[in-house]
Amino acid sequence: MREPLVRTINVIGCGKVGRTLARLWTEHNVLEVRSVLNRSLQSGRQAVEFVGGGRAIESYAELETADIVMVSTPDEVIQQCCGQLCRAGIIQQGVVVFHCSGSLPSELLALARERGASIASVHPVRSFADPTAAVETFAGTYCALEGDRQACEVLCDVLHRCGAKTFHVQPELKTIYHVATVVVCNYLVALMEVGLRCFEKAGLPRETAIEVMQPIVTGTITNVFKLGPVRALTGPIARGELSVVARQCQALGQWDQEIQRIYEGLGLVALELSSAQGNTNPDALAAIRKTLQK
Ligand SMILES: NC(=O)c1ccc[n+]([C@@H]2O[C@H](COP(=O)([O-])OP(=O)(O)OC[C@H]3O[C@@H](n4cnc5c(N)ncnc54)[C@H](OP(=O)(O)O)[C@@H]3O)[C@@H](O)[C@H]2O)c1
């Protein structure tokens, strides 16, 4: 059994991510939430109710002191909020200040370090669309950290105590790191939408199309995790069917050139996987590449 912690935390920007983490730390008795500062007091009060602790405040002047400050605002205002936080005068030597952006470095909080804080960023790799569901399923979530050693040590500890797994990300590579999460999460949603539009164009009502899609999508995702992307790839490009690919490019060109571009761009990635499978004639794959790059 690990020693219970008696650390305190303030939350600036207690939205989806902020309230999920604050509630987890409260439920696991890891951190005591003190001040919660949102844009509106009403939103702060709702956050406090969800978290089950803390006090909603209206201004930086009302902030209590705390061992940790989480700036879980939208990315665009992190630096500005850090400036306001520093001017409030509660940053003392050894306080940990962190933000939750996946694409921005912890250096955004450099002003807090100048005041004696230890700074970091923590990016939980998951979607927080529904905070109640996120709390229930949080255990096992990977969190990417970077920043000062002391801050990272403290944050790894409090994250591990509520079931998270942590890994280090290089601050200078965070933008590309974040592209990975955007592609597999947000663009997966966009890709489903593209599929739905094609089904609809082919005459299926949207509700039917969603039902039709579900087994093929979930089956494919299971295969990717079980077999890896190379072995999971099926379809015309895996079989080297040039005529099918050419007809599909042509049909899309006549209907929707945005979807055609997506089809061609992703087709080139599928082509590399097909080539790695090694089951298809390289000449057929070369001809498909030409068609996709036209
Ligand atoms: N959503 C995700 O799935 C996810 C996943 C990983 C990381 N992140 C990162 O987590 C951070 C927060 O994202 P989120 O999705 O939780 O955002 P969100 O749900 O929109 O919540 C943002 C919160 O910040 C508050 N806020 C906005 N401007 C503020 C200001 N100037 N001063 C004080 N509070 C302010 C908002 O207050 P009001 O409620 O009063 O408007 C709101 O409570 C971002 O850095 C994001 O990149 C998000």
The ligand as a Gaussian input file, in Angstrom:
#p B3LYP/6-31G(d) Opt

LIG

0 1
 N      -11.110000      17.044000     -25.031000
 C      -10.213000      16.111000     -25.142000
 O      -10.547000      14.979000     -25.530000
 C       -8.757000      16.373000     -24.774000
 C       -7.884000      15.278000     -24.685000
 C       -6.578000      15.488000     -24.260000
 C       -6.148000      16.787000     -23.984000
 N       -6.995000      17.856000     -24.138000
 C       -6.487000      19.210000     -23.793000
 O       -7.057000      19.592000     -22.534000
 C       -7.217000      21.023000     -22.500000
 C       -8.672000      21.332000     -22.176000
 O       -9.507000      20.803000     -23.188000
 P      -11.058000      20.468000     -22.882000
 O      -11.545000      19.636000     -24.016000
 O      -11.218000      20.006000     -21.505000
 O      -11.685000      21.938000     -23.035000
 P      -13.155000      22.404000     -22.609000
 O      -14.026000      21.247000     -22.284000
 O      -13.581000      23.395000     -23.637000
 O      -12.899000      23.178000     -21.219000
 C      -12.141000      24.332000     -21.166000
 C      -12.423000      25.019000     -19.838000
 O      -11.591000      26.171000     -19.782000
 C      -12.344000      27.259000     -19.320000
 N      -11.761000      28.469000     -19.863000
 C      -11.727000      28.923000     -21.138000
 N      -11.084000      30.090000     -21.216000
 C      -10.689000      30.380000     -19.944000
 C       -9.987000      31.460000     -19.365000
 N       -9.528000      32.467000     -20.117000
 N       -9.770000      31.436000     -18.035000
 C      -10.213000      30.410000     -17.260000
 N      -10.898000      29.358000     -17.753000
 C      -11.117000      29.350000     -19.084000
 C      -13.748000      27.026000     -19.804000
 O      -14.639000      27.731000     -18.957000
 P      -16.215000      27.872000     -19.283000
 O      -16.785000      26.519000     -19.000000
 O      -16.673000      28.923000     -18.320000
 O      -16.304000      28.272000     -20.713000
 C      -13.863000      25.506000     -19.679000
 O      -14.329000      25.140000     -18.406000
 C       -6.736000      21.553000     -23.840000
 O       -5.390000      21.936000     -23.712000
 C       -6.857000      20.336000     -24.755000
 O       -5.942000      20.393000     -25.836000
 C       -8.297000      17.678000     -24.519000

